[in-house]
Amino acid sequence: MMTSPMSMDDLAYAKKLIKSAPHEAAAFLNLKSCAERKDGHIPEKYRELISIAVALTTQCTYCIDAHVTQAVDAGASREELAEAVFIAAALRAGAAVGHGLMALRIFEQRTT
């Protein structure tokens, strides 16, 4: 079984990371706050399901953990989570095909 190089223990470094680049950290945290706000047009549960799908495609362990927890708190069901998983998987696979088209174009350019 393959394990992730990420560990939840790494979160202990968050304050040190923020302190090391306070301006950039503040900008990031503001953007994160805007994306996770509860008063937007997209309801909180759907924001969390979108966030889960993105976290699955970017493979961020911390984001998956946080957004699944927040989705549960927002009332997401197991079935909604499962659909988000497979939507993310389909789009990830679609991106691979899209990049495959680009690879074929590059191949054709290099061999003709």
TIDREN-923836 format. One record per residue (C-alpha): residue number from 1; residue in one letter; x, y, z. Coordinates in pm, whole numbers, plus 50000, padded with zeros to 5 digits. Layout:
! TIDREN-923836
pt seq = NUM	type = A	xx = X	yy = Y	zz = Z
...
***
This chain:
! TIDREN-923836
pt seq = 1	type = M	xx = 50000	yy = 50000	zz = 50000
pt seq = 2	type = M	xx = 50137	yy = 50337	zz = 49896
pt seq = 3	type = T	xx = 50129	yy = 50612	zz = 50155
pt seq = 4	type = S	xx = 50114	yy = 50986	zz = 50102
pt seq = 5	type = P	xx = 50423	yy = 51190	zz = 50184
pt seq = 6	type = M	xx = 50180	yy = 51433	zz = 50350
pt seq = 7	type = S	xx = 50105	yy = 51387	zz = 50715
pt seq = 8	type = M	xx = 49844	yy = 51559	zz = 50928
pt seq = 9	type = D	xx = 50134	yy = 51623	zz = 51168
pt seq = 10	type = D	xx = 50273	yy = 51867	zz = 50910
pt seq = 11	type = L	xx = 49997	yy = 52110	zz = 51003
pt seq = 12	type = A	xx = 50205	yy = 52192	zz = 51311
pt seq = 13	type = Y	xx = 50425	yy = 52394	zz = 51073
pt seq = 14	type = A	xx = 50141	yy = 52623	zz = 50960
pt seq = 15	type = K	xx = 50221	yy = 52910	zz = 51197
pt seq = 16	type = K	xx = 50590	yy = 52896	zz = 51106
pt seq = 17	type = L	xx = 50507	yy = 52900	zz = 50734
pt seq = 18	type = I	xx = 50269	yy = 53196	zz = 50775
pt seq = 19	type = K	xx = 50525	yy = 53385	zz = 50986
pt seq = 20	type = S	xx = 50791	yy = 53323	zz = 50719
pt seq = 21	type = A	xx = 50585	yy = 53489	zz = 50443
pt seq = 22	type = P	xx = 50321	yy = 53703	zz = 50618
pt seq = 23	type = H	xx = 50218	yy = 53916	zz = 50318
pt seq = 24	type = E	xx = 50165	yy = 53618	zz = 50090
pt seq = 25	type = A	xx = 50001	yy = 53418	zz = 50367
pt seq = 26	type = A	xx = 49754	yy = 53700	zz = 50434
pt seq = 27	type = A	xx = 49660	yy = 53715	zz = 50066
pt seq = 28	type = F	xx = 49615	yy = 53338	zz = 50051
pt seq = 29	type = L	xx = 49408	yy = 53327	zz = 50370
pt seq = 30	type = N	xx = 49187	yy = 53610	zz = 50241
pt seq = 31	type = L	xx = 49125	yy = 53423	zz = 49916
pt seq = 32	type = K	xx = 49055	yy = 53104	zz = 50111
pt seq = 33	type = S	xx = 48813	yy = 53294	zz = 50333
pt seq = 34	type = C	xx = 48629	yy = 53434	zz = 50032
pt seq = 35	type = A	xx = 48603	yy = 53091	zz = 49873
pt seq = 36	type = E	xx = 48467	yy = 52938	zz = 50193
pt seq = 37	type = R	xx = 48224	yy = 53214	zz = 50289
pt seq = 38	type = K	xx = 47875	yy = 53115	zz = 50393
pt seq = 39	type = D	xx = 47694	yy = 53419	zz = 50250
pt seq = 40	type = G	xx = 47766	yy = 53359	zz = 49880
pt seq = 41	type = H	xx = 47516	yy = 53266	zz = 49612
pt seq = 42	type = I	xx = 47640	yy = 52906	zz = 49613
pt seq = 43	type = P	xx = 47511	yy = 52733	zz = 49926
pt seq = 44	type = E	xx = 47771	yy = 52610	zz = 50175
pt seq = 45	type = K	xx = 47707	yy = 52240	zz = 50109
pt seq = 46	type = Y	xx = 47770	yy = 52285	zz = 49737
pt seq = 47	type = R	xx = 48080	yy = 52496	zz = 49800
pt seq = 48	type = E	xx = 48214	yy = 52209	zz = 50010
pt seq = 49	type = L	xx = 48130	yy = 51946	zz = 49747
pt seq = 50	type = I	xx = 48307	yy = 52158	zz = 49483
pt seq = 51	type = S	xx = 48601	yy = 52194	zz = 49720
pt seq = 52	type = I	xx = 48614	yy = 51818	zz = 49772
pt seq = 53	type = A	xx = 48619	yy = 51757	zz = 49397
pt seq = 54	type = V	xx = 48901	yy = 52007	zz = 49350
pt seq = 55	type = A	xx = 49092	yy = 51863	zz = 49647
pt seq = 56	type = L	xx = 49063	yy = 51516	zz = 49496
pt seq = 57	type = T	xx = 49202	yy = 51633	zz = 49163
pt seq = 58	type = T	xx = 49485	yy = 51828	zz = 49326
pt seq = 59	type = Q	xx = 49533	yy = 51541	zz = 49573
pt seq = 60	type = C	xx = 49567	yy = 51766	zz = 49878
pt seq = 61	type = T	xx = 49533	yy = 51545	zz = 50184
pt seq = 62	type = Y	xx = 49466	yy = 51838	zz = 50417
pt seq = 63	type = C	xx = 49202	yy = 51987	zz = 50188
pt seq = 64	type = I	xx = 49024	yy = 51653	zz = 50152
pt seq = 65	type = D	xx = 49013	yy = 51612	zz = 50529
pt seq = 66	type = A	xx = 48894	yy = 51968	zz = 50596
pt seq = 67	type = H	xx = 48634	yy = 51985	zz = 50320
pt seq = 68	type = V	xx = 48483	yy = 51642	zz = 50386
pt seq = 69	type = T	xx = 48443	yy = 51742	zz = 50750
pt seq = 70	type = Q	xx = 48290	yy = 52076	zz = 50651
pt seq = 71	type = A	xx = 48063	yy = 51908	zz = 50396
pt seq = 72	type = V	xx = 47931	yy = 51672	zz = 50663
pt seq = 73	type = D	xx = 47868	yy = 51971	zz = 50888
pt seq = 74	type = A	xx = 47687	yy = 52143	zz = 50600
pt seq = 75	type = G	xx = 47457	yy = 51843	zz = 50553
pt seq = 76	type = A	xx = 47618	yy = 51662	zz = 50259
pt seq = 77	type = S	xx = 47518	yy = 51299	zz = 50220
pt seq = 78	type = R	xx = 47735	yy = 50997	zz = 50149
pt seq = 79	type = E	xx = 47572	yy = 50976	zz = 49805
pt seq = 80	type = E	xx = 47656	yy = 51341	zz = 49726
pt seq = 81	type = L	xx = 48016	yy = 51279	zz = 49832
pt seq = 82	type = A	xx = 48031	yy = 50967	zz = 49614
pt seq = 83	type = E	xx = 47899	yy = 51157	zz = 49312
pt seq = 84	type = A	xx = 48154	yy = 51435	zz = 49371
pt seq = 85	type = V	xx = 48429	yy = 51170	zz = 49380
pt seq = 86	type = F	xx = 48327	yy = 51025	zz = 49044
pt seq = 87	type = I	xx = 48270	yy = 51365	zz = 48882
pt seq = 88	type = A	xx = 48623	yy = 51462	zz = 48987
pt seq = 89	type = A	xx = 48757	yy = 51131	zz = 48855
pt seq = 90	type = A	xx = 48585	yy = 51177	zz = 48519
pt seq = 91	type = L	xx = 48720	yy = 51528	zz = 48480
pt seq = 92	type = R	xx = 49069	yy = 51419	zz = 48583
pt seq = 93	type = A	xx = 49052	yy = 51144	zz = 48321
pt seq = 94	type = G	xx = 48919	yy = 51391	zz = 48067
pt seq = 95	type = A	xx = 49215	yy = 51619	zz = 48136
pt seq = 96	type = A	xx = 49449	yy = 51327	zz = 48071
pt seq = 97	type = V	xx = 49284	yy = 51272	zz = 47731
pt seq = 98	type = G	xx = 49308	yy = 51644	zz = 47657
pt seq = 99	type = H	xx = 49677	yy = 51644	zz = 47743
pt seq = 100	type = G	xx = 49709	yy = 51327	zz = 47537
pt seq = 101	type = L	xx = 49580	yy = 51521	zz = 47234
pt seq = 102	type = M	xx = 49847	yy = 51783	zz = 47299
pt seq = 103	type = A	xx = 50110	yy = 51509	zz = 47330
pt seq = 104	type = L	xx = 50001	yy = 51362	zz = 46997
pt seq = 105	type = R	xx = 50021	yy = 51706	zz = 46832
pt seq = 106	type = I	xx = 50373	yy = 51756	zz = 46969
pt seq = 107	type = F	xx = 50468	yy = 51406	zz = 46855
pt seq = 108	type = E	xx = 50336	yy = 51478	zz = 46505
pt seq = 109	type = Q	xx = 50524	yy = 51809	zz = 46491
pt seq = 110	type = R	xx = 50850	yy = 51642	zz = 46596
pt seq = 111	type = T	xx = 50823	yy = 51347	zz = 46359
pt seq = 112	type = T	xx = 50702	yy = 51508	zz = 46036
***
